[in-house]
């Protein structure tokens, strides 16, 4: 993960990521999965939500989202979004020749947990999502994964 200090560095990184995404969108066989999770409290009740958007090259394939309920965190929601999106990627990879799945998330903790050999203390939601990614990779051996962190709210 980049160690961005301050808004100027985050903006520069976001621009570089935007350029990478634009370059990859021109290539055949590249799909990008954007994920997000959210959490807020209203009247002392926690609300969590998740969403994803899947693109093949520069065309949207599908999107989904929903609520998880009060016993979940934004971390859980982000992991759920990725796990749900992975199922769509698996279906798409069975129908279309895809060689790269680019996952874009603003949750650095989740991305680091996915990259860890054995994420110590990582919530079970990241373990479940990591297992889904491993299953995807084993079913589609030609598929490479690229994980990118994007700054939130930029």
N, C-alpha and C positions, 0 to 999 in steps of 0.2 A: 504494500500500500504506500502511496506517496505520502510524505510527511509535509503537507502544505501548512504553512504558517501565514495566516492573514488572508484577507480577501483577494489581494492581488495575485498571490500564488494559486489560490483556489480557482480564480478566473482563468489564469493561464493554463492550469491543468485541465479545466473544463473545456477550453478551446481546443487543446491538443486531443482530448478524448473525442470531441465533436468531429475533428478532422479524421481521426482513426475510424470512427463509425461511418463517416461519409465514404472513406476509401473502401472499407469492407463492403458497404452496400452496393458497390459497383461490381463485386465479384460474384460469379455464379457459385451456388452451393454454400452460401453463408447465411445463417439465420441469427437474429439478435433477439434475446429475451430480456425485456426490461421488467424489473420487479419493484414493488414498493409495499411497505407496511406502515400502518399509522396507529396511533393510540392517543386518545384524549379522555379527559374526565369531565363529565357534566352532572351536576347535582349529586356528586359523590359516587357516580356510577362510571366505571371505565368502559370505553368503547374501543374496540380494535377492528381495523379493516385491512384488507390486502387487495392487491391487484397486479396484473401482469399484462404485457402487450408483446406479441410475437410478430416479428417481421422477417420475411424472406427477401433478401436483398433490400430494396427500399419500399416493398409493398407490405402492408399490414395483412397478416394471416388471420389472426384472431386476438381476442382479449377477454379477460374475465376478472372478476373481483367479488368481494363479499365481506361479511362480518364474521368475526370469530367469537365474540362475546366477552364478558367482563373478567374472565379468569385467564386471559392471555395478555401478552406484552407485544410491543411493536416488533420485537425480535422474532417472536413466534409468528406474527403476521407476515413478516418478510420471508421467513422460511417456508411458510405455507404457500405464499405466492409463487416462490421458486419451485416448490414440489409440484404444485398444480400445473404450472407452466411446463415443467419437464414432461409431464404426461402428454401434453399437446405436441411437444418437440418429438417425442418418441413416435407418435402417430405420423407426424409429418416426415420424419426420417424413413419410415417404412414405405412412404409413397414417392418421395423425392430424394434425389441425390444431394445430400448435405455433407460437407466435409468439416464445417466449423460452426460451433454454437458459441456465440458471444453473449455472455451473461453480464448485464449491467445493473448494478445495485448501489444504493447510497448507504448500505449497512456494512461498514467495514468489519465489524465484529463477526457477522455471518460469513463474509467472504474469507476472513482469516480462519474461522472455524472449519470451513470447507477445505482449506488448503493444509490444515494441520494433519499430521500423521494420526494422532489420537488426541482430539481436542479436549484437553483437561478442563473439567468443570463446565464444558459447553452444555448448554441446555439440550434436552433430548430432541427438540425441534431441529437443531442443526444436524444431529446424528441421523435423524430420519431423512432429511434432505440430502445429506452426503450419500446415504445408501441409495436414494433414488438416482443421484448422479452417477454413481458407480454402476447401477443396473442399466442405465441408459448407455453408458460407455461400453459395457460388456455386450449389450444387444446390438450395438452399432459400432463395431470396432474401427471403422474408418472415420468416425466422428472425433474431431479434436475439440477441446474446451478452452475458452479464453474467458477469464473472469476480470471484470473491470469495475473499479470503484468510481462512482460519480459523486461529486459534491452535492449535498442536499440543498434544495432551495436556491439554486443559482441559475 
